[in-house]
Amino acid sequence: MKNKLIMSYPLSSGKDGIKIQPDKMEPEILYHCIHQNKIMLVYKDHNEILNCYEIDDAEIVSRAATSNKEDIEKILEEYIEKENLRKK
C-alpha cells in the first residue's frame, strides 16, 4: 500500500489555464508553475487567503523552465532578493 501522506503538487498548468488546489497547499509555502512564458507564484497565508504573483522576466522564466525543482527554488529566491520583493 502506498503512503497516503504524499500529496500531489497543488498547481498545474494546462491549455485552459492554471489549476490551483488550495486544499493541498500548506500555509506560508511558496508554490510555482510556468504558464504562457510566465512563472506563476502562489502561496496561502496563515489566514487561508491565496496570494498570486507572476514573473514575466524572460531570462528568469527561461532558467526556471530548464531547471530541476531545487534549482528553480534557488532561482526564485535570488530573483526575490534582487528585486527586493521580500515581505517586510
N, C-alpha and C positions, 0 to 999 in steps of 0.2 A: 504494500500500500504506500502511495506517495505521501510525502509530508504536506498536510493541508495548510501549513503556515506560510508556504511560499506563495507570494502574491504576484500577479501579473502587473506589468508596468501600467500606471493609470492614464498615460497619454498615448494616443496613437494617431498617426496621420494617414489620411486616405483621400480618395478623389472627391469625397463630399466634405472635406474639412478635417478638423481636429476633433477627436472624440476624447472627452475628459470624463474620468470616472472618479469623482471626489470621494466616494466611499472607500476607495482603495488607497487614498493619499494619507500620509502621516502629516500631522501639523508641523509647520516650520521647516519642511524639507522641500528643496527646490527640484522640480522635475522639468525635463526639457524634451522637445522633439523638433524636427526640421520639417517645415511645411512651406511650399511655394517660395523656396530660396530665402527663408527666414527661420531663425531659431525662436521658437515659442517657449517662454519660461512660465511656469505655473507653480504656485505654492498655496497651501491652505494655512491661514494664520490660526492662532490659538482660539479665535472666536468662530472658527469654521468658515470664514469668508475666503473665497478664492481670489487670488491676485494674479493677473496675467500681464506679461510683458513680451515684447518682440524685439529681436535684434536683426537688423537688416544689413549690417556691415558685411559686404561681400567676402572680405578676407576671413573674418571670423566664421561665417557660415561655411565657407569652403574648407577651412581647417577642421571644423567640427564634423562635417559630412564624411571626411576621410579618416576619422579617428575612432578609437575604441572608447567605451564609456568613461573610464578613468581619465583618459586624456581630454575628453570633452569637458568633464567637470573642472579640470585644471585650466583649460582654455577659457571657460566661462568665468572662473574665479579671477583670472588675470584681466579679463575684459572689464569685469565689475570694478576691480581695483583701479584700473587705468582710467575708466570713465567716472570714477568717484561716485558710484551708484549704491554704495553700501548704505543700508538703513541706519539712521543715527538715533 
